[in-house]
Amino acid sequence: MRKTLVCLLVCSAFSQAPVALAETQFVPDHVSVEKEIKPGPNVFVMDQSWSGTSMVTVFGSNDLKAKGNISTGLISQFGLSKDKSKLYTASVYPKRIVWGDIDAVVQKFDVKGLKLDKEIETSPKMAQVSATVNTFSLSSGDKYAFVQNATPAASVSVVDLATNKAVLEVPTPGCWGIYPSQDATKFSSLCGDGTVTSYQLSSDASSYEASKSDKIFDTDSDALFITSQRDGNKLMFTSFNGNMYVLDDSGKTAKLDEKFSYTKGIDGGWVPGGYEVIAYNKPNDIMFVTMHPDGHEGSHKDGATEIWGVNMKTHKVVTRMKAEEPISLAVSQTKSPDLFALTDWGIVTKYSFSGSPLAGKEVNKIEDAGGFTQMLMVDY
């Protein structure tokens, strides 16, 4: 009797289920994709992958909310066009994952729509290295893309962005880094003997002429970070020891215009550290630098515990603030600068500056920008 009663109750419940479900009307979800990202200034963060798809995520600079992203190949580099409307990447696509042939390509994306516009094949010699602004660069006026190669011999591929073809490979023996000049057919490279070699392309980029500078820095006692910032014909670097080097590359060969220490007289053994260690704000003539104390041989890759602002005219540190080990910086070109600091595990911190002298404060932070974040850029 008990078994019969249980069966009747269960069967009754199941018999009523279709009736209950039938009373609730099913409304399907409609998934759509926005044609363009939301307007306003942006922060672009490279999450570089060595085992899969690299990604550039676009965040709104005001609230640091994600607007969208693009995916590209392994070990990607990226840069923005002069007007910031286009985003270019250089990356590799291995055909057999761990060995064999690869496709190395330069890809052009529309920033508003985050859509692929075109793809150009470049040399498979493309250097598979951490992302920096000086291993993949656009020429003045966006005529060419310059791609750093390593086999391990160094060279630079010149990609014509109008004809969509790689037109020239320029050997750069003993030199590394790409520093496009104000001349669209010229770039320079830092060399291991402390000189800078400039490469002048012919008008059709079918040939080149190399010109070597006098010795500018000492690679043993005061090596330079590969990252640079530009102000007109001035090319600016910092050394491992906290010396600022300002070069003029307008002539046939680069020349040292100015060198000064911005750590002299400051206790604590402070030195720069990270990857994109400097960011220049032209309206205030301020260079922001990632800094850490007790510098020693090998600490040039350490994240920052402070960020300093150096006045490039007076050579003085005019602002300092605490930081959570960022390795890369990017700054807006506004009179009241917004500075963005990036760690290699995905933290982006925004600082805003105002007053005279400039005083900065943390105004926003996100902690999930990627898993191996290498560099960032802003478009304002």
N, C-alpha and C positions, 0 to 999 in steps of 0.2 A: 504493500500500500504506500509506504514512504517513497519508494523508487518511482512509483507511478505519479505521485504528487510532484516530485522534483521535475520529472520529465514534462509534466503539464505546464509548470511554471516557466521552465526554460524555453519550451516550444512556443509558449504564448509570447514571451519577450521577443524572440526572433521573428515571430509572425507580425509583431507590431512595428519592427524596425523599419521596413520599407515605407510604411505609412508616415513615420516621423521624419525620415529623410526626404520624402516627397514634399513635405510641407515647407522645406528650406530651399529656396531657389539658388542654384549655382551661378555665381558671377565670376567669369574668368578674369585673371589679371592680364593687363596689357603692358608689355615691356617695350620701352622705346629708348632711343639714344639721342641726346641733345646734339644738334648740328654744330654748335660752337660752344666753347667754354665761356663761363661768365666773364664779363668785362672787368678791367682793372689790372693793376700791376701784378706781376707774377714772380714766383720763386721756382726755379727748376732744379731738381735734385736728381743726381745720377746714382742709381743703385746698380753697381757694376757686378755682373755675375761672371765667374770663371767656370761654371758648370752648367749653365743654361741661359735663359733669356735675360739680358740686361734691360733695365727699365729707367725711363726718365719720367718722374712724377711732377706735375705742375700744381703748385699750391698758390692760393691767393695770398698776397703779401700782407694784407690787412689782418686776416683772421687765421692764416695758415691752414685753411681747410682745402682738401684736395679737390681740384677741378677736373682732373683727368690724367691720363698717362699714355705713353707710347712704349712699345716694346721693340727691341732691336737685338742684334746678335750677341755673341760672347765678347767679353772684355771690351766693352764699348767705350768710345770717346764721344764728346759732343761739344757743340758750340752754337752760338746764335748769329744770325745775319746782323748787319749793321743797324737796320731799322727794327730789329727784334721780332719781325713777323715770321721768320723762318727758323727752323731748328734743324741742324745738320748733325748726323752721327757718322762714325766710322767704326765698323765692327767686323767680326769674322763669323762665318758659318761653316763649321767642319762637316765634311760629308760623311765621315765615319766616326764622328764623336771624339775619339782619342788619338787617332793617327790618320795619315793619308792627306789627301788634298783638302784645301779649304777655299771657300769663296770669301774674299775680302771686299766689302762694298762701302761706299759713301751713300747715305740715304738723306733725302731732303723731306722734311715734314712741314706742313702748314700749322702754325701755332694755334690759330683760332679754332680750327677744326681738328687738330691733332691727327691729321691724315697724311699718309705717305703720298708725296708728290712725284718723286722719281728716285731711281736707284742707279748708281754708277759703279762699275767694277773698278777696283784699284788693285795694287800689287798684293799678292799673298805674303809678301815680306812684311806687311804691316806689323808694327811692334805691338805685342800683346803685353801691355804694362798697365799699371794703375792709371786712372783717368786724371789728366791735368790739362790746363788750358794751353799748354805749349807742346803737346804731342799730337794735337790735331787743331789746325787753325785755318781761318779764312783770310784771304788777302784783303788789302784795302779795297773797298768797293765790291767785295764778294765776287771778284772775277774768278779766282781760283780757290780750291781747297788744297791745303798742304798736309800730307799724311806722313807721320814719322814711321820709318821702317827700321828693322833690325834683323840681321841674319847670322851672326850678330853684328856684322859690319853695318854702320849707320848710313842711311840715305833718306831722302825725302821724295815722295811721289807728288807730282803736280797734277791736279785734276781740274780740267776746264769745266766750269759749271754751266757754260753756255752750250758747248758742244757735247757735254755729257761723256767725256773721254779722259782717261789718264794719258797725258801728253808727254810727260818727261819724268825720268828718275834722276835726281841730283845726288851724287855721292857726297857724303859729309864725313869723311874719315876723321876719327878722333873727336868729333863734335856731336852735340845732342841738344835737342830742343828746337822749336820753330818760333821765330820772332818776326812776323810780317812787319815791313816798314810802311810808311805812308805812301810809298810807291807800290802800286799793285803788282809789279813784276819783280819784287825784291823781298828777300827774307834773310835773317841772320841766324846763327847757331852758336851756342857756347862750346868752347873747346877745352880739352883736358890740360892744355899747356897754359891756360889762363888768358887765352886770346879769344876774340870773336871773329868768326868768318862770315862775311856777307856774300850772298849769291844773287847776282843780277841776271834775270832771265831776258832772253831776246823778246822782241815784241810779239812773236807768235809762240813763245815758250817752247821752241824747238831746241834751244841750246842755252848755255849759261856761262857766266864768268864769275870766278871766286876771288875774293879779296880778303886777305887776312890782316887783322888789326895788330897793333903793338900789344904787349902783355898788359892786361887790365886788372887781373886779380890773381891770387896765389891759391891754387887748388889744395895745397897742403896746409897752409896756415889760415886761410880765410875763404873757404869754398863758398860758392853761391848756390842758393836754392834755384831749382830750374824754373820755378814760377816767376812771372814778371807782371808788371803793370805799365801801361803806356799813357803818356800825356803829350800829344803831338809827336814831335821828333825825339822826345825823351823816353828812354826805356829804363825802367827802374827795377832793381833787384835788391834783396837783402842777403847778407852772408850768414853763415852758421853762427858767427860771433856777435851779430848785432850791428854790423856796419851796412849802411845804405849806399848803394852804387847807382849813380845816375849816368846813363850813357846817351850820347847823341849818335843816332844811326842814319842821319840825313845824307851823309857823304858816302864816298865809295867804300870807306872802312869806318867801323864804329870807333868812337873816341870816348874816353872817360871824361865826363863833364864835371862830376862832383862825387866826392866820397866823404861820408861822415859817420860817426858813431852816435847812436841814439841810446846806448846803454851806459856810456861813460858817466861816472859819478853816481850811479844808482847801485846801491848795495844789493847783494843776493845772488850774484852770478847769473843774472837773467839773460836768456838767449831765445831766439825763435825756435819753434818746433811745429811739425805737421807736414802738410802737402801744399795746399793753396794757402800759404802762410801770410800773404799780404793782399790788401784790397784798398784801392785808392778812390777817395772822394774828391773830385776836382773842385767843386764849388767852395770847399773849405781848405783845399790843398793839404788834406790830411791822409796819411797812410796808416791804415789799421794793420796790426801785426799780432799773430798768436804767439804768446810768450810763456816760458816756464822758468823757474829758478834752478840754481845749482846745475847749470849746464855742464855737460861732459861729452867726451867722444862717443858718438852714437845716439845722443839724445835729440838730434835734429828731427827725428820722426815722432817724438813724444807730443801728445796733445797739450793744449794750453791750459794753464791755471789762471791766466789773466789775458785780457786783450788790451793792447796799448794803442793809442792814437798819437802818431808822430807828425808834428808840423813840418812839412817839407821845406819851408822857407827858413824858420828859426832853428830847425834841427832838434827841437825839444819835444819831449813827451808831454802832451797837454791833457791827456785823459787816460785813466786806467779803470778796468772793471774786472770782477771775478768771472771765471768761465769754467765750464764742466768738460774739460779736455777736448775742445774742438780741434780738428785738423785742417779745416778749410773755412775760408771767409768769402763773403760777397757783400757789396755795399751799393746802395742806391746813389744816383747822381743828383740828389736833391740837397737844398741848402740845410735842411734839418735831416741828416742822414738816417736811414734805416740800415742797420747792419745785421747780417744773418751769419750765424756760426753753426758748423756742422760737425758732428762726431762721426766716426766710421761705423757706428752701430745704429745710426738712424735718428739721432736727436738733432732737431733744428731749433735754435734759439734766436729770437728776434730782439734786438736792442734798438731803442730810439734815442737820438741825441738832439739836444737843443742848448741854447744859451751861449755865452761867450765868457770864458772858454767853454768848449763843448763839454756837456755832462751827459753820460749815457745811463740808461736804466733798462732792465729786462722787462719786456712788455708781453711776450707770448712765447710758448714753447710747445712742440709736439715731439713725441717719442717713438713714432712708428713710421718713419719716412723710408725705411728699407733695412736690408740686412747687412749690406756692405757698401755703405754710402761714401763716395770718394770726393765729389766736388759738387758745387752748386753755382748758379748764376741768377741774376735778377735782370729785369728788362725795363727798369726805370731809374 
